[in-house]
Amino acid sequence: MPIVRFEPARRLAGSLRVPADKSITHRALLLAALSSEPTRIRGALDAEDTAATAGAIAACGATVTGDLGEEITVAGRGLHGLRPPPAIDCGNAGTLIRLLPGVLVGQTCDRVVLDGDDSLRRRPMERVADPLRAMGASIWTAPGGTPPLAVSGGEPLVGFTHGLAMASAQVKSCLLLAGLAATGVTRVVEPGPSRDHTERMLEAAGAPIRRHADGAEVEGPVERIQLPDVDIPGDPSSAAPLAVVAALLADDEVRLTGINLNPRRTGFFEVMRRMGADIELVEAGEVAGEPTGDLIVRRSERLVATDVGGEEIPTLIDELPLVALLGALASGTTRVTGAAELRVKESDRIAAVATTMRSLGVPVDEAPDGFAVRGTGRIPGGRMDAEGDHRIAMLGAAAGLLSEEGASVGGYEAVSVSYPGFARDLVALGVEA
């Protein structure tokens, strides 16, 4: 397994654009495939997860031309015109395997098998399968409610009010997509706010979507949608590890440009600010209903511990591992609670965070739904393994840059899932190769 060494860094400075938003790229590809006319998607994320989604819609009959990362054109087949193959490989893409069933139940197809790698096969799927069955869909999971799963489409669907036990943008999105083909109102009620990219994009595509304080609803059956051309903004989750390093090492300032500033995606930056980081969000425009702008980070003299939990968890679910890194460098004990969802990500991220930080000399207490980091103001360094998880790989890299002795990151290649050029961009900001 390749090991990449990250030595302590002295400074970061400059400006760059981080990779395109992974969540929006997935959704743009899926909605373009359901559109009646071609859609141009500019700057889509070129990474393993999004390539899996592009491959999936192509296998279902949509025509995809061009290159991810530059400009692609998707000629969709309409809301009910896709013809899925017998099997679709979702790779490591959790968003794909959870949203695609909501698309497939509205198509004419019989037992399409969705599968992926070993990590994906650990993801819980009954959270989408069970509510889809309540709408009349035929869907089967493996024993234990995990992939592979099989979906049959084209059966009559009836709108349903789904009360989710846990706020989840992926589950909500799947059910709203299924609602496009259902008769009546499909409503999703959440206990707290989750990402609303699907609602914004459906609205832009002309779907009869209504958003509420506790969720969203769509009234079907819908005959036609048309996603307009999309410019994908930068991903705040990819900006996050750079922002953490910049908060401690910025020389003057680091500016990350063209980032998605949807308030349901910027919770981590608010936590950083709460801990004493000097961060400025400068909104500059809107793309596909999403506010965009720049993130400016300046060096912070002192960080203080904080508690993270409750309704803010969904707004920074992918960035929670980085809270542990900030907590190590802050004074006091930083606690994360109410984040049991981390147990079923690409890895068990609660366990992975605890193992990683302890390997690097940071005291961490693991809990069923989170962790606590006792801040000492320092990260000694050492060797860790990413466990096949791109977020943990970037956590280790950032920790090495901020450590006293550096960090050796095993399995660093996992970053290719969302940020293949992460090391290259660190060099662009002044980190010595």
Beta strands, then each sheet from edge to edge (+ up, - down):
strand 1: 3-6
strand 2: 12-17
strand 3: 39-42
strand 4: 63-66
strand 5: 71-75
strand 6: 87-89
strand 7: 109-115
strand 8: 138-142
strand 9: 146-153
strand 10: 161-163
strand 11: 184-189
strand 12: 209-212
strand 13: 215-220
strand 14: 230-231
strand 15: 250-260
strand 16: 278-287
strand 17: 290-298
strand 18: 307-308
strand 19: 331-336
strand 20: 364-367
strand 21: 370-376
strand 22: 382-385
strand 23: 407-410
sheet 1: 1+ 23- 22-
sheet 2: 2+ 15+ 17- 16+
sheet 3: 4+ 5- 3+ 14+
sheet 4: 6+ 7+ 9- 8+
sheet 5: 10+ 11+ 13- 12+
sheet 6: 18+ 19+ 21- 20+
end
